């Protein structure tokens, strides 16, 4: 496996998000992709298998082009939230990383979770207070704003699922803007 790979869990979450948009948008997205991409995405996506990270990027672009209706930022944040609901929810494969009433339990495990599904890069966790933390993404694939928005949505929803109220996640530094890492300041009550 090379560095530019992601686990099927990410592709599966995007496909389930796409399914939730309805049959017509789903078909339009699939029709916009190559035959090879379409065959992979409509076949069996194994959660623990590695897939080309560029396939995820192409799928994200196709979803945004078809579904966003001029609201790309909101769409990517919504995809992150959906992924957290799916994977951290009651039947989710990442559910063991969730402990009701203990947001820091989830935050401490974000680096391990990231490494488990991305073939490159890493994330760090820093507890900054009883109800705050900083997550940083270092190295890895080339950063883009939309990937960061997906992370913001995922972190927000993860905090909520852990019992944190008023979740607020702000990206204060971004590799896509020339910073050495992406930094997400997380707060809740």
C-alpha positions in Angstrom: 0.0 0.0 0.0 1.3 3.5 -0.9 0.7 6.6 1.1 -2.4 7.9 -0.7 -5.0 5.5 0.5 -8.0 5.6 2.8 -10.1 2.9 4.4 -13.4 1.9 2.9 -15.1 3.2 6.0 -14.7 6.7 4.5 -16.0 5.8 1.1 -18.9 3.9 2.7 -19.9 6.9 4.8 -19.9 9.1 1.7 -22.0 6.6 -0.3 -24.5 6.4 2.6 -24.6 10.2 2.7 -25.3 10.1 -1.1 -28.0 7.5 -0.7 -29.7 9.8 1.8 -29.9 12.6 -0.9 -32.2 10.4 -3.0 -32.1 8.2 -6.1 -31.9 11.0 -8.6 -28.9 12.9 -7.1 -27.2 9.6 -6.4 -27.5 8.6 -10.0 -26.3 12.0 -11.3 -23.2 11.7 -9.1 -22.5 8.2 -10.2 -23.0 9.1 -13.9 -20.5 11.9 -13.6 -17.7 9.4 -12.5 -15.6 7.1 -14.6 -16.7 3.5 -15.2 -13.9 2.3 -12.9 -14.9 4.7 -10.1 -18.6 3.8 -10.5 -17.8 0.0 -10.4 -15.8 0.4 -7.2 -18.4 2.6 -5.5 -21.3 0.4 -6.4 -19.5 -2.8 -5.5 -18.8 -4.1 -2.0 -16.9 -1.4 -0.1 -15.1 -3.2 2.7 -14.7 -0.9 5.7 -11.1 -2.1 6.5 -9.8 -2.4 3.0 -7.6 0.3 1.5 -8.7 2.4 -1.5 -7.1 5.1 -3.5 -7.5 8.4 -1.7 -8.1 10.2 -5.0 -11.3 8.2 -5.4 -12.6 9.8 -2.2 -11.6 13.2 -3.6 -13.3 12.5 -6.9 -16.5 11.3 -5.1 -16.5 14.4 -2.9 -16.2 16.7 -5.9 -19.0 14.9 -7.7 -21.2 15.1 -4.7 -20.5 18.8 -4.3 -21.1 19.5 -8.0 -24.4 17.7 -7.9 -25.8 18.3 -4.4 -24.3 21.5 -3.0 -26.6 24.0 -4.8 -24.1 26.8 -4.1 -23.6 25.7 -0.5 -20.3 23.8 -0.8 -19.0 24.8 2.7 -22.2 23.7 4.4 -22.3 20.5 2.4 -18.8 19.4 3.4 -19.5 20.2 7.1 -22.8 18.2 6.8 -20.8 15.2 5.3 -18.5 15.3 8.3 -21.4 15.3 10.7 -23.1 12.5 8.8 -19.9 10.4 8.9 -19.7 10.9 12.7 -23.3 9.9 13.2 -22.8 6.8 11.1 -19.5 5.7 12.5 -19.8 6.8 16.1 -23.5 6.0 16.4 -25.0 3.0 18.2 -24.0 0.5 15.4 -20.9 2.4 14.2 -17.5 0.8 13.9 -15.9 3.6 15.8 -18.4 3.5 18.7 -15.9 2.1 21.2 -14.1 5.5 21.0 -17.2 7.2 22.4 -18.0 7.5 26.1 -21.1 9.4 27.0 -20.3 12.3 29.2 -16.6 12.2 28.4 -15.7 14.3 25.4 -12.0 14.1 26.1 -12.2 10.3 25.8 -13.1 10.7 22.1 -10.7 13.6 21.6 -7.8 11.6 23.0 -8.5 8.8 20.5 -8.8 11.0 17.4 -5.1 10.5 16.5 -5.5 6.7 16.6 -8.8 6.9 14.7 -7.2 9.1 12.0 -4.2 6.7 11.5 -6.6 3.8 11.2 -8.4 5.2 8.2 -5.8 7.4 6.4 -2.7 6.0 4.7 -0.6 9.1 5.5 -0.4 12.0 7.9 -1.3 12.1 11.5 -3.4 14.0 14.0 -2.6 15.1 17.6 -4.7 15.9 20.6 -4.1 18.5 23.3 -6.5 18.9 26.2 -6.6 22.7 26.8 -9.2 22.7 29.6 -12.1 20.8 31.2 -14.3 21.6 28.1 -11.8 22.4 25.4 -9.2 20.7 23.2 -7.1 21.3 20.2 -6.8 18.7 17.4 -4.0 19.2 14.8 -3.5 17.5 11.4 0.1 17.2 10.4 1.7 16.0 7.2 -0.2 13.7 5.0 -2.1 14.4 1.8 -2.3 17.9 0.4 -4.8 19.8 2.4 -7.9 21.6 1.0 -10.6 23.7 2.6 -13.3 21.2 2.0 -11.5 18.3 3.7 -11.0 20.7 6.7 -14.8 21.5 6.7 -15.5 17.8 6.8 -13.2 17.5 9.9 -15.0 20.4 11.5 -18.4 18.8 11.0 -17.1 15.4 12.3 -15.5 16.9 15.4 -18.7 18.9 16.2 -20.9 15.9 15.9 -18.5 13.7 17.8 -18.5 16.2 20.7 -22.3 16.2 20.7 -22.5 12.4 20.6 -20.2 12.3 23.6 -22.6 14.5 25.5 -20.9 17.9 25.0 -23.4 20.7 24.6 -23.0 23.8 22.3 -20.1 22.2 20.4 -18.0 24.8 18.6 -15.1 23.8 16.4 -13.1 26.5 14.7 -10.2 25.9 12.3 -7.6 28.5 13.4 -4.7 27.3 11.1 -4.8 25.5 7.8 -2.2 23.8 5.7 -4.3 24.8 2.6 -3.5 28.4 3.5 0.2 27.8 4.0 0.3 27.0 7.7 2.5 24.0 8.8 -0.6 22.2 10.2 -4.4 22.3 10.4 -5.6 23.3 13.9 -9.1 22.8 15.2 -10.0 24.5 18.5 -12.8 22.6 20.1 -15.1 23.8 22.9 -18.2 22.6 24.5 -20.2 23.0 27.7 
